[in-house]
Amino acid sequence: MAARTTRQKIKDHTVRINDNFHNIYDHMKSIEELSGGGSDIINESLRPLALVLNEVQQMFIRFFDEL
């Protein structure tokens, strides 16, 4: 029974991390929209970060599925 509880806690934390990545991405999109989408500096900074966040998010999804 304790192992089940631990597993559920791990899943809960994984879901929270995933939600935080969604929040970061939403903030990045807001920055892009506020800049008019035309700022090369902002876009060049956000694009790689978005790719990294997406990859990390996919890792957590795979981890979550394996639990």
PDB file of N, CA, C and O in Angstrom, chain B, residues numbered from 101:
ATOM      1  N   MET B 101       0.822  -1.191   0.000  1.00  0.00           N
ATOM      2  CA  MET B 101       0.000   0.000   0.000  1.00  0.00           C
ATOM      3  C   MET B 101       0.867   1.256   0.000  1.00  0.00           C
ATOM      4  O   MET B 101       0.531   2.239  -0.661  1.00  0.00           O
ATOM      5  N   ALA B 102       1.977   1.234   0.733  1.00  0.00           N
ATOM      6  CA  ALA B 102       2.861   2.398   0.797  1.00  0.00           C
ATOM      7  C   ALA B 102       3.487   2.678  -0.568  1.00  0.00           C
ATOM      8  O   ALA B 102       3.679   3.836  -0.939  1.00  0.00           O
ATOM      9  N   ALA B 103       3.807   1.603  -1.325  1.00  0.00           N
ATOM     10  CA  ALA B 103       4.393   1.799  -2.652  1.00  0.00           C
ATOM     11  C   ALA B 103       3.404   2.505  -3.574  1.00  0.00           C
ATOM     12  O   ALA B 103       3.796   3.355  -4.373  1.00  0.00           O
ATOM     13  N   ARG B 104       2.147   2.162  -3.468  1.00  0.00           N
ATOM     14  CA  ARG B 104       1.105   2.821  -4.267  1.00  0.00           C
ATOM     15  C   ARG B 104       1.043   4.300  -3.925  1.00  0.00           C
ATOM     16  O   ARG B 104       0.936   5.137  -4.821  1.00  0.00           O
ATOM     17  N   THR B 105       1.107   4.626  -2.663  1.00  0.00           N
ATOM     18  CA  THR B 105       1.068   6.011  -2.218  1.00  0.00           C
ATOM     19  C   THR B 105       2.273   6.776  -2.763  1.00  0.00           C
ATOM     20  O   THR B 105       2.137   7.907  -3.232  1.00  0.00           O
ATOM     21  N   THR B 106       3.449   6.156  -2.698  1.00  0.00           N
ATOM     22  CA  THR B 106       4.658   6.790  -3.224  1.00  0.00           C
ATOM     23  C   THR B 106       4.537   7.000  -4.724  1.00  0.00           C
ATOM     24  O   THR B 106       4.895   8.061  -5.236  1.00  0.00           O
ATOM     25  N   ARG B 107       4.037   6.003  -5.425  1.00  0.00           N
ATOM     26  CA  ARG B 107       3.861   6.117  -6.873  1.00  0.00           C
ATOM     27  C   ARG B 107       2.909   7.266  -7.205  1.00  0.00           C
ATOM     28  O   ARG B 107       3.172   8.045  -8.121  1.00  0.00           O
ATOM     29  N   GLN B 108       1.824   7.372  -6.475  1.00  0.00           N
ATOM     30  CA  GLN B 108       0.855   8.440  -6.729  1.00  0.00           C
ATOM     31  C   GLN B 108       1.474   9.806  -6.452  1.00  0.00           C
ATOM     32  O   GLN B 108       1.215  10.766  -7.178  1.00  0.00           O
ATOM     33  N   LYS B 109       2.286   9.894  -5.407  1.00  0.00           N
ATOM     34  CA  LYS B 109       2.964  11.159  -5.108  1.00  0.00           C
ATOM     35  C   LYS B 109       3.909  11.544  -6.235  1.00  0.00           C
ATOM     36  O   LYS B 109       3.980  12.713  -6.616  1.00  0.00           O
ATOM     37  N   ILE B 110       4.634  10.568  -6.771  1.00  0.00           N
ATOM     38  CA  ILE B 110       5.537  10.833  -7.894  1.00  0.00           C
ATOM     39  C   ILE B 110       4.739  11.329  -9.093  1.00  0.00           C
ATOM     40  O   ILE B 110       5.137  12.292  -9.748  1.00  0.00           O
ATOM     41  N   LYS B 111       3.619  10.680  -9.382  1.00  0.00           N
ATOM     42  CA  LYS B 111       2.770  11.119 -10.491  1.00  0.00           C
ATOM     43  C   LYS B 111       2.263  12.537 -10.264  1.00  0.00           C
ATOM     44  O   LYS B 111       2.250  13.347 -11.191  1.00  0.00           O
ATOM     45  N   ASP B 112       1.847  12.842  -9.043  1.00  0.00           N
ATOM     46  CA  ASP B 112       1.349  14.185  -8.731  1.00  0.00           C
ATOM     47  C   ASP B 112       2.422  15.242  -8.974  1.00  0.00           C
ATOM     48  O   ASP B 112       2.143  16.298  -9.541  1.00  0.00           O
ATOM     49  N   HIS B 113       3.646  14.955  -8.543  1.00  0.00           N
ATOM     50  CA  HIS B 113       4.745  15.901  -8.759  1.00  0.00           C
ATOM     51  C   HIS B 113       5.060  16.040 -10.247  1.00  0.00           C
ATOM     52  O   HIS B 113       5.357  17.135 -10.724  1.00  0.00           O
ATOM     53  N   THR B 114       4.995  14.933 -10.972  1.00  0.00           N
ATOM     54  CA  THR B 114       5.253  14.969 -12.411  1.00  0.00           C
ATOM     55  C   THR B 114       4.215  15.830 -13.120  1.00  0.00           C
ATOM     56  O   THR B 114       4.557  16.606 -14.013  1.00  0.00           O
ATOM     57  N   VAL B 115       2.960  15.701 -12.731  1.00  0.00           N
ATOM     58  CA  VAL B 115       1.896  16.519 -13.317  1.00  0.00           C
ATOM     59  C   VAL B 115       2.132  17.993 -13.001  1.00  0.00           C
ATOM     60  O   VAL B 115       1.932  18.851 -13.861  1.00  0.00           O
ATOM     61  N   ARG B 116       2.551  18.290 -11.785  1.00  0.00           N
ATOM     62  CA  ARG B 116       2.841  19.683 -11.414  1.00  0.00           C
ATOM     63  C   ARG B 116       3.962  20.262 -12.260  1.00  0.00           C
ATOM     64  O   ARG B 116       3.869  21.396 -12.730  1.00  0.00           O
ATOM     65  N   ILE B 117       5.022  19.484 -12.453  1.00  0.00           N
ATOM     66  CA  ILE B 117       6.139  19.941 -13.282  1.00  0.00           C
ATOM     67  C   ILE B 117       5.653  20.207 -14.696  1.00  0.00           C
ATOM     68  O   ILE B 117       6.001  21.228 -15.290  1.00  0.00           O
ATOM     69  N   ASN B 118       4.863  19.311 -15.233  1.00  0.00           N
ATOM     70  CA  ASN B 118       4.319  19.478 -16.574  1.00  0.00           C
ATOM     71  C   ASN B 118       3.472  20.746 -16.654  1.00  0.00           C
ATOM     72  O   ASN B 118       3.571  21.498 -17.623  1.00  0.00           O
ATOM     73  N   ASP B 119       2.643  20.987 -15.644  1.00  0.00           N
ATOM     74  CA  ASP B 119       1.826  22.203 -15.612  1.00  0.00           C
ATOM     75  C   ASP B 119       2.699  23.450 -15.585  1.00  0.00           C
ATOM     76  O   ASP B 119       2.381  24.445 -16.237  1.00  0.00           O
ATOM     77  N   ASN B 120       3.795  23.402 -14.836  1.00  0.00           N
ATOM     78  CA  ASN B 120       4.702  24.544 -14.777  1.00  0.00           C
ATOM     79  C   ASN B 120       5.327  24.825 -16.138  1.00  0.00           C
ATOM     80  O   ASN B 120       5.504  25.986 -16.505  1.00  0.00           O
ATOM     81  N   PHE B 121       5.661  23.784 -16.887  1.00  0.00           N
ATOM     82  CA  PHE B 121       6.196  23.989 -18.227  1.00  0.00           C
ATOM     83  C   PHE B 121       5.156  24.645 -19.135  1.00  0.00           C
ATOM     84  O   PHE B 121       5.491  25.500 -19.955  1.00  0.00           O
ATOM     85  N   HIS B 122       3.900  24.243 -18.985  1.00  0.00           N
ATOM     86  CA  HIS B 122       2.838  24.892 -19.758  1.00  0.00           C
ATOM     87  C   HIS B 122       2.750  26.372 -19.404  1.00  0.00           C
ATOM     88  O   HIS B 122       2.585  27.213 -20.287  1.00  0.00           O
ATOM     89  N   ASN B 123       2.861  26.693 -18.116  1.00  0.00           N
ATOM     90  CA  ASN B 123       2.804  28.090 -17.686  1.00  0.00           C
ATOM     91  C   ASN B 123       3.966  28.898 -18.252  1.00  0.00           C
ATOM     92  O   ASN B 123       3.773  30.026 -18.705  1.00  0.00           O
ATOM     93  N   ILE B 124       5.172  28.329 -18.231  1.00  0.00           N
ATOM     94  CA  ILE B 124       6.334  29.017 -18.793  1.00  0.00           C
ATOM     95  C   ILE B 124       6.106  29.279 -20.274  1.00  0.00           C
ATOM     96  O   ILE B 124       6.363  30.380 -20.761  1.00  0.00           O
ATOM     97  N   TYR B 125       5.626  28.276 -20.986  1.00  0.00           N
ATOM     98  CA  TYR B 125       5.386  28.437 -22.420  1.00  0.00           C
ATOM     99  C   TYR B 125       4.335  29.519 -22.678  1.00  0.00           C
ATOM    100  O   TYR B 125       4.485  30.323 -23.599  1.00  0.00           O
ATOM    101  N   ASP B 126       3.279  29.540 -21.872  1.00  0.00           N
ATOM    102  CA  ASP B 126       2.246  30.571 -22.025  1.00  0.00           C
ATOM    103  C   ASP B 126       2.823  31.965 -21.820  1.00  0.00           C
ATOM    104  O   ASP B 126       2.472  32.893 -22.549  1.00  0.00           O
ATOM    105  N   HIS B 127       3.704  32.124 -20.836  1.00  0.00           N
ATOM    106  CA  HIS B 127       4.343  33.419 -20.604  1.00  0.00           C
ATOM    107  C   HIS B 127       5.237  33.803 -21.784  1.00  0.00           C
ATOM    108  O   HIS B 127       5.296  34.968 -22.178  1.00  0.00           O
ATOM    109  N   MET B 128       5.922  32.819 -22.334  1.00  0.00           N
ATOM    110  CA  MET B 128       6.778  33.091 -23.491  1.00  0.00           C
ATOM    111  C   MET B 128       5.940  33.557 -24.677  1.00  0.00           C
ATOM    112  O   MET B 128       6.326  34.487 -25.385  1.00  0.00           O
ATOM    113  N   LYS B 129       4.803  32.919 -24.893  1.00  0.00           N
ATOM    114  CA  LYS B 129       3.921  33.334 -25.990  1.00  0.00           C
ATOM    115  C   LYS B 129       3.406  34.749 -25.755  1.00  0.00           C
ATOM    116  O   LYS B 129       3.282  35.523 -26.704  1.00  0.00           O
ATOM    117  N   SER B 130       3.106  35.097 -24.510  1.00  0.00           N
ATOM    118  CA  SER B 130       2.645  36.447 -24.192  1.00  0.00           C
ATOM    119  C   SER B 130       3.731  37.474 -24.496  1.00  0.00           C
ATOM    120  O   SER B 130       3.446  38.541 -25.039  1.00  0.00           O
ATOM    121  N   ILE B 131       4.972  37.151 -24.147  1.00  0.00           N
ATOM    122  CA  ILE B 131       6.085  38.053 -24.451  1.00  0.00           C
ATOM    123  C   ILE B 131       6.198  38.246 -25.955  1.00  0.00           C
ATOM    124  O   ILE B 131       6.385  39.364 -26.434  1.00  0.00           O
ATOM    125  N   GLU B 132       6.085  37.159 -26.691  1.00  0.00           N
ATOM    126  CA  GLU B 132       6.173  37.227 -28.149  1.00  0.00           C
ATOM    127  C   GLU B 132       5.056  38.105 -28.712  1.00  0.00           C
ATOM    128  O   GLU B 132       5.298  38.933 -29.589  1.00  0.00           O
ATOM    129  N   GLU B 133       3.838  37.925 -28.209  1.00  0.00           N
ATOM    130  CA  GLU B 133       2.703  38.720 -28.681  1.00  0.00           C
ATOM    131  C   GLU B 133       2.865  40.191 -28.324  1.00  0.00           C
ATOM    132  O   GLU B 133       2.574  41.064 -29.141  1.00  0.00           O
ATOM    133  N   LEU B 134       3.330  40.473 -27.102  1.00  0.00           N
ATOM    134  CA  LEU B 134       3.520  41.859 -26.672  1.00  0.00           C
ATOM    135  C   LEU B 134       4.593  42.562 -27.496  1.00  0.00           C
ATOM    136  O   LEU B 134       4.533  43.773 -27.708  1.00  0.00           O
ATOM    137  N   SER B 135       5.573  41.793 -27.958  1.00  0.00           N
ATOM    138  CA  SER B 135       6.638  42.385 -28.765  1.00  0.00           C
ATOM    139  C   SER B 135       6.200  42.552 -30.211  1.00  0.00           C
ATOM    140  O   SER B 135       6.964  43.041 -31.044  1.00  0.00           O
ATOM    141  N   GLY B 136       4.987  42.151 -30.505  1.00  0.00           N
ATOM    142  CA  GLY B 136       4.492  42.245 -31.875  1.00  0.00           C
ATOM    143  C   GLY B 136       4.980  41.103 -32.739  1.00  0.00           C
ATOM    144  O   GLY B 136       4.719  41.069 -33.942  1.00  0.00           O
ATOM    145  N   GLY B 137       5.680  40.178 -32.135  1.00  0.00           N
ATOM    146  CA  GLY B 137       6.178  39.023 -32.880  1.00  0.00           C
ATOM    147  C   GLY B 137       7.280  39.378 -33.851  1.00  0.00           C
ATOM    148  O   GLY B 137       7.763  38.518 -34.587  1.00  0.00           O
ATOM    149  N   GLY B 138       7.686  40.653 -33.861  1.00  0.00           N
ATOM    150  CA  GLY B 138       8.671  41.086 -34.842  1.00  0.00           C
ATOM    151  C   GLY B 138      10.062  41.281 -34.283  1.00  0.00           C
ATOM    152  O   GLY B 138      10.991  41.584 -35.032  1.00  0.00           O
ATOM    153  N   SER B 139      10.225  41.116 -32.987  1.00  0.00           N
ATOM    154  CA  SER B 139      11.535  41.322 -32.380  1.00  0.00           C
ATOM    155  C   SER B 139      12.394  40.084 -32.599  1.00  0.00           C
ATOM    156  O   SER B 139      12.143  39.033 -32.010  1.00  0.00           O
ATOM    157  N   ASP B 140      13.405  40.216 -33.445  1.00  0.00           N
ATOM    158  CA  ASP B 140      14.278  39.078 -33.731  1.00  0.00           C
ATOM    159  C   ASP B 140      15.005  38.596 -32.488  1.00  0.00           C
ATOM    160  O   ASP B 140      15.202  37.395 -32.304  1.00  0.00           O
ATOM    161  N   ILE B 141      15.405  39.539 -31.627  1.00  0.00           N
ATOM    162  CA  ILE B 141      16.126  39.146 -30.416  1.00  0.00           C
ATOM    163  C   ILE B 141      15.234  38.291 -29.530  1.00  0.00           C
ATOM    164  O   ILE B 141      15.656  37.244 -29.040  1.00  0.00           O
ATOM    165  N   ILE B 142      14.001  38.739 -29.327  1.00  0.00           N
ATOM    166  CA  ILE B 142      13.077  37.970 -28.486  1.00  0.00           C
ATOM    167  C   ILE B 142      12.746  36.642 -29.146  1.00  0.00           C
ATOM    168  O   ILE B 142      12.785  35.597 -28.497  1.00  0.00           O
ATOM    169  N   ASN B 143      12.420  36.677 -30.435  1.00  0.00           N
ATOM    170  CA  ASN B 143      12.053  35.440 -31.129  1.00  0.00           C
ATOM    171  C   ASN B 143      13.203  34.443 -31.158  1.00  0.00           C
ATOM    172  O   ASN B 143      12.992  33.245 -30.965  1.00  0.00           O
ATOM    173  N   GLU B 144      14.419  34.930 -31.399  1.00  0.00           N
ATOM    174  CA  GLU B 144      15.572  34.029 -31.433  1.00  0.00           C
ATOM    175  C   GLU B 144      15.869  33.457 -30.057  1.00  0.00           C
ATOM    176  O   GLU B 144      16.404  32.354 -29.948  1.00  0.00           O
ATOM    177  N   SER B 145      15.528  34.191 -29.006  1.00  0.00           N
ATOM    178  CA  SER B 145      15.732  33.696 -27.645  1.00  0.00           C
ATOM    179  C   SER B 145      14.644  32.705 -27.255  1.00  0.00           C
ATOM    180  O   SER B 145      14.922  31.693 -26.613  1.00  0.00           O
ATOM    181  N   LEU B 146      13.411  32.995 -27.640  1.00  0.00           N
ATOM    182  CA  LEU B 146      12.285  32.161 -27.227  1.00  0.00           C
ATOM    183  C   LEU B 146      12.212  30.843 -27.983  1.00  0.00           C
ATOM    184  O   LEU B 146      11.845  29.817 -27.410  1.00  0.00           O
ATOM    185  N   ARG B 147      12.554  30.861 -29.251  1.00  0.00           N
ATOM    186  CA  ARG B 147      12.427  29.653 -30.069  1.00  0.00           C
ATOM    187  C   ARG B 147      13.245  28.484 -29.503  1.00  0.00           C
ATOM    188  O   ARG B 147      12.697  27.398 -29.315  1.00  0.00           O
ATOM    189  N   PRO B 148      14.551  28.679 -29.226  1.00  0.00           N
ATOM    190  CA  PRO B 148      15.312  27.552 -28.654  1.00  0.00           C
ATOM    191  C   PRO B 148      14.794  27.134 -27.280  1.00  0.00           C
ATOM    192  O   PRO B 148      14.765  25.947 -26.956  1.00  0.00           O
ATOM    193  N   LEU B 149      14.389  28.110 -26.481  1.00  0.00           N
ATOM    194  CA  LEU B 149      13.860  27.787 -25.156  1.00  0.00           C
ATOM    195  C   LEU B 149      12.577  26.976 -25.280  1.00  0.00           C
ATOM    196  O   LEU B 149      12.368  26.025 -24.527  1.00  0.00           O
ATOM    197  N   ALA B 150      11.729  27.342 -26.214  1.00  0.00           N
ATOM    198  CA  ALA B 150      10.484  26.598 -26.430  1.00  0.00           C
ATOM    199  C   ALA B 150      10.785  25.162 -26.856  1.00  0.00           C
ATOM    200  O   ALA B 150      10.109  24.230 -26.418  1.00  0.00           O
ATOM    201  N   LEU B 151      11.789  24.980 -27.704  1.00  0.00           N
ATOM    202  CA  LEU B 151      12.158  23.631 -28.138  1.00  0.00           C
ATOM    203  C   LEU B 151      12.665  22.791 -26.966  1.00  0.00           C
ATOM    204  O   LEU B 151      12.318  21.617 -26.838  1.00  0.00           O
ATOM    205  N   VAL B 152      13.483  23.399 -26.121  1.00  0.00           N
ATOM    206  CA  VAL B 152      14.002  22.693 -24.946  1.00  0.00           C
ATOM    207  C   VAL B 152      12.863  22.335 -23.997  1.00  0.00           C
ATOM    208  O   VAL B 152      12.782  21.205 -23.517  1.00  0.00           O
ATOM    209  N   LEU B 153      11.984  23.298 -23.729  1.00  0.00           N
ATOM    210  CA  LEU B 153      10.862  23.037 -22.830  1.00  0.00           C
ATOM    211  C   LEU B 153       9.973  21.928 -23.374  1.00  0.00           C
ATOM    212  O   LEU B 153       9.492  21.085 -22.616  1.00  0.00           O
ATOM    213  N   ASN B 154       9.756  21.929 -24.673  1.00  0.00           N
ATOM    214  CA  ASN B 154       8.931  20.890 -25.284  1.00  0.00           C
ATOM    215  C   ASN B 154       9.577  19.516 -25.110  1.00  0.00           C
ATOM    216  O   ASN B 154       8.897  18.540 -24.794  1.00  0.00           O
ATOM    217  N   GLU B 155      10.887  19.447 -25.317  1.00  0.00           N
ATOM    218  CA  GLU B 155      11.586  18.164 -25.171  1.00  0.00           C
ATOM    219  C   GLU B 155      11.536  17.670 -23.727  1.00  0.00           C
ATOM    220  O   GLU B 155      11.303  16.486 -23.482  1.00  0.00           O
ATOM    221  N   VAL B 156      11.753  18.568 -22.775  1.00  0.00           N
ATOM    222  CA  VAL B 156      11.692  18.187 -21.362  1.00  0.00           C
ATOM    223  C   VAL B 156      10.281  17.737 -21.004  1.00  0.00           C
ATOM    224  O   VAL B 156      10.095  16.764 -20.273  1.00  0.00           O
ATOM    225  N   GLN B 157       9.297  18.448 -21.521  1.00  0.00           N
ATOM    226  CA  GLN B 157       7.907  18.073 -21.259  1.00  0.00           C
ATOM    227  C   GLN B 157       7.630  16.666 -21.791  1.00  0.00           C
ATOM    228  O   GLN B 157       6.970  15.873 -21.120  1.00  0.00           O
ATOM    229  N   GLN B 158       8.123  16.353 -22.977  1.00  0.00           N
ATOM    230  CA  GLN B 158       7.933  15.021 -23.545  1.00  0.00           C
ATOM    231  C   GLN B 158       8.608  13.953 -22.682  1.00  0.00           C
ATOM    232  O   GLN B 158       8.087  12.848 -22.535  1.00  0.00           O
ATOM    233  N   MET B 159       9.768  14.287 -22.113  1.00  0.00           N
ATOM    234  CA  MET B 159      10.454  13.347 -21.225  1.00  0.00           C
ATOM    235  C   MET B 159       9.593  13.045 -20.005  1.00  0.00           C
ATOM    236  O   MET B 159       9.494  11.893 -19.581  1.00  0.00           O
ATOM    237  N   PHE B 160       8.972  14.077 -19.440  1.00  0.00           N
ATOM    238  CA  PHE B 160       8.123  13.861 -18.275  1.00  0.00           C
ATOM    239  C   PHE B 160       6.878  13.064 -18.636  1.00  0.00           C
ATOM    240  O   PHE B 160       6.413  12.254 -17.834  1.00  0.00           O
ATOM    241  N   ILE B 161       6.339  13.277 -19.812  1.00  0.00           N
ATOM    242  CA  ILE B 161       5.175  12.506 -20.243  1.00  0.00           C
ATOM    243  C   ILE B 161       5.543  11.029 -20.352  1.00  0.00           C
ATOM    244  O   ILE B 161       4.794  10.161 -19.904  1.00  0.00           O
ATOM    245  N   ARG B 162       6.701  10.749 -20.949  1.00  0.00           N
ATOM    246  CA  ARG B 162       7.146   9.349 -21.056  1.00  0.00           C
ATOM    247  C   ARG B 162       7.379   8.750 -19.666  1.00  0.00           C
ATOM    248  O   ARG B 162       7.007   7.607 -19.403  1.00  0.00           O
ATOM    249  N   PHE B 163       7.996   9.533 -18.786  1.00  0.00           N
ATOM    250  CA  PHE B 163       8.234   9.083 -17.415  1.00  0.00           C
ATOM    251  C   PHE B 163       6.916   8.777 -16.723  1.00  0.00           C
ATOM    252  O   PHE B 163       6.776   7.753 -16.055  1.00  0.00           O
ATOM    253  N   PHE B 164       5.955   9.672 -16.888  1.00  0.00           N
ATOM    254  CA  PHE B 164       4.640   9.518 -16.276  1.00  0.00           C
ATOM    255  C   PHE B 164       3.958   8.251 -16.783  1.00  0.00           C
ATOM    256  O   PHE B 164       3.351   7.515 -16.006  1.00  0.00           O
ATOM    257  N   ASP B 165       4.059   8.001 -18.081  1.00  0.00           N
ATOM    258  CA  ASP B 165       3.427   6.816 -18.669  1.00  0.00           C
ATOM    259  C   ASP B 165       4.041   5.513 -18.159  1.00  0.00           C
ATOM    260  O   ASP B 165       3.366   4.485 -18.103  1.00  0.00           O
ATOM    261  N   GLU B 166       5.319   5.559 -17.789  1.00  0.00           N
ATOM    262  CA  GLU B 166       5.997   4.347 -17.323  1.00  0.00           C
ATOM    263  C   GLU B 166       5.677   4.013 -15.872  1.00  0.00           C
ATOM    264  O   GLU B 166       5.916   2.890 -15.427  1.00  0.00           O
ATOM    265  N   LEU B 167       5.141   4.974 -15.134  1.00  0.00           N
ATOM    266  CA  LEU B 167       4.837   4.711 -13.714  1.00  0.00           C
ATOM    267  C   LEU B 167       3.623   3.826 -13.564  1.00  0.00           C
ATOM    268  O   LEU B 167       3.228   3.505 -12.443  1.00  0.00           O
TER     269      LEU B 167
END
